[in-house]
Amino acid sequence: MPEVPTNGSSSNFRDEVINATPGGENLKICLQCGTCGGSCPSGPDMDYSPRQLFAMIDVGLRDEVLKSNTPWYCVSCYYCTVRCPKEIPITDIMYTLKQIAVKERLYDDSDAPEWSESFIGFVETYGRSFELGLATRYHLTHSPLSKFSLGPFALGMVAKNRLAFRPERIDGIDQLRAILERAKQLEAEL
């Protein structure tokens, strides 16, 4: 993992993140224990672990945090949140950071926002992710010829029944859509 950059300046960036995240005030009591990063399945691909990102937020490294790939690699499994000894809503903080980065156009203009939008589209349509659709959409639009090496991996997932060929819609999709629509309305009011 890279060192956390320091610039010695502090700002109200932490307060901005806290105020924009339900339960975010627990960020103030982060122990810097590293449980979040140790729990994260995407941790090795992140510029900074969540622990490092929180330290950067604390000292006001706004641009560095918002340009980091860390929030974009969050897969929303909530494992970090569940294991956090201080009950910090880590996954929700990652969503907050993505929202701020998009609003201020400070994110890396890579495929991460597109990946996130595709994921959200499947959740809004079916009530859950559709991994084959998500992976197919991604790989067909990002260097499709270089992806042939993933074939054995995909076949292994199919053989273990871990990759469905068709998306399944959840029961009560209309209720989920109503909840998501209300969340969008509340977000627009902020």
For each residue, the residues with C-beta under 8 A, 3 or more apart:
1: 48 49 52
2: 47 48
3:
4: 48 52 55 56
5: 56 61 64
6: 59 61
7: 59 60 61
8: 59
9: 59 60
10: 58 59 60
11: 14 60 62
12: 15 16 60
13: 16 17 57 60 61 62 65
14: 11 17 18 27 28 57 58 60
15: 12 18 19
16: 12 13 19 20 100
17: 13 14 20 21 24 27 57 93 96 97 100
18: 14 15 21 24 25 27 28
19: 15 16 24
20: 16 17 24 96 99 100 190
21: 17 18 24 27 89 92 93 95 96
22: 89 92
23: 26 87 88 89 92
24: 17 18 19 20 21 27 89 92 93 96
25: 18 28
26: 23 29 30 86 87 88 89
27: 14 17 18 21 24 30 54 57 88 93
28: 14 18 25
29: 26 86 88
30: 26 27 51 54 58 86 88
31: 85 86
32: 51 54 55
33: 51 85
34: 37 38 49 51
35: 38 39 80 83 84 85
36: 39 40 49 50 51 80 83 84 88 90
37: 34 40 43 46 49 50 51 52 80
38: 34 35 43
39: 35 36 79 80 83
40: 36 37 43 46 49 50 74 79 80
41: 75 77 79
42: 45 46 73 74 75
43: 37 38 40 46 49
44:
45: 42 69 73
46: 37 40 42 43 49 50 68 69 70 73
47: 2 68 69 70
48: 1 2 4 52 53 56 68 70
49: 1 34 36 37 40 43 46 52 53 70
50: 36 37 40 46 53 54 70 80 90 93 94
51: 30 32 33 34 36 37 54 55
52: 1 4 37 48 49 55 56
53: 48 49 50 56 57 65 68 70 71 97
54: 27 30 32 50 51 57 58 88 93
55: 4 32 51 52 58 59
56: 4 5 48 52 53 59 61 64 65
57: 13 14 17 27 53 54 60 61 65
58: 10 14 30 54 55
59: 6 7 8 9 10 55 56
60: 7 9 10 11 12 13 14 57
61: 5 6 7 13 56 57 64 65
62: 11 13 65 66
63: 66 67 106
64: 5 56 61 67 68
65: 13 53 56 57 61 62 68 97
66: 62 63 97 100 101 104 106 107
67: 63 64 101 106 107 108
68: 46 47 48 53 64 65 71
69: 45 46 47 72 73 108 110 112
70: 46 47 48 49 50 53 73 74 94 97
71: 53 68 74 94 95 97 98 101
72: 69 98 107 108 110 112 113 115 116
73: 42 45 46 69 70 112
74: 40 42 70 71 91 94 95
75: 41 42
76: 91 94
77: 41 80 91
78: 81 82 91
79: 39 40 41 82 83
80: 35 36 37 39 40 50 77 83 84 90 91
81: 78 84 87 88 89 90 91 92
82: 78 79
83: 35 36 39 79 80
84: 35 36 80 81 87 88 90
85: 31 33 35
86: 26 29 30 31
87: 23 26 81 84
88: 23 26 27 29 30 36 54 81 84 93
89: 21 22 23 24 26 81 92 93
90: 36 50 80 81 84 93 94
91: 74 76 77 78 80 81 94 95
92: 21 22 23 24 81 89 95 96
93: 17 21 24 27 50 54 88 89 90 96 97
94: 50 70 71 74 76 90 91 97 98
95: 21 71 74 91 92 98 99
96: 17 20 21 24 92 93 99 100
97: 17 53 65 66 70 71 93 94 100 101
98: 71 72 94 95 101 102 107 113 116
99: 20 95 96 102 103 187
100: 16 17 20 66 96 97 103 104 106
101: 66 67 71 97 98 104 105 106 107
102: 98 99 105 107 113
103: 99 100
104: 66 100 101
105: 101 102
106: 63 66 67 100 101
107: 66 67 72 98 101 102 112 113
108: 67 69 72 112
109:
110: 69 72 113
111: 114 115 138 141 142
112: 69 72 73 107 108 115 116
113: 72 98 102 107 110 116 117
114: 111 117 118 138 141
115: 72 111 112 118 119 134 138
116: 72 98 112 113 119 120
117: 113 114 120 121
118: 114 115 121 122 134 137 138
119: 115 116 122 123 129 134
120: 116 117 123 124
121: 117 118 124 125
122: 118 119 125 126 128 129 130 133 134 167
123: 119 120 126 127 128 129 180
124: 120 121 177 180
125: 121 122 167 169
126: 122 123 130 167 168 169 170 173
127: 123 169 170 172 173 176
128: 122 123 167 168 170
129: 119 122 123 134
130: 122 126 133 134 164 167
131: 134 135 163 164
132: 135 136 163 164 165
133: 122 130 136 137 167
134: 115 118 119 122 129 130 131 137 138
135: 131 132 138 139 154
136: 132 133 139 140
137: 118 133 134 140 141
138: 111 114 115 118 134 135 141 142
139: 135 136 142 143 144 147 150
140: 136 137 144
141: 111 114 137 138 144
142: 111 138 139
143: 139 146 147
144: 139 140 141 147
145: 148
146: 143 149
147: 139 143 144 150
148: 145 151
149: 146 152
150: 139 147 153 154
151: 148 154 155
152: 149 155 156
153: 150 156 157
154: 135 150 151 157 158 163
155: 151 152 158 159
156: 152 153 159 160
157: 153 154 160 162 163
158: 154 155 161 162 163 165
159: 155 156
160: 156 157
161: 158
162: 157 158
163: 131 132 154 157 158
164: 130 131 132 167 168
165: 132 158
166:
167: 122 125 126 128 130 133 164
168: 126 128 164
169: 125 126 127 173
170: 126 127 128 173 176
171:
172: 127 175 176
173: 126 127 169 170 176 177
174: 177 178
175: 172 178 179
176: 127 170 172 173 179 180
177: 124 173 174 180 181
178: 174 175 181 182
179: 175 176 182 183
180: 123 124 176 177 183 184
181: 177 178 184 185
182: 178 179 185 186
183: 179 180 186 187
184: 180 181 187 188
185: 181 182 188 189
186: 182 183 189 190
187: 99 183 184 190
188: 184 185
189: 185 186
190: 20 186 187
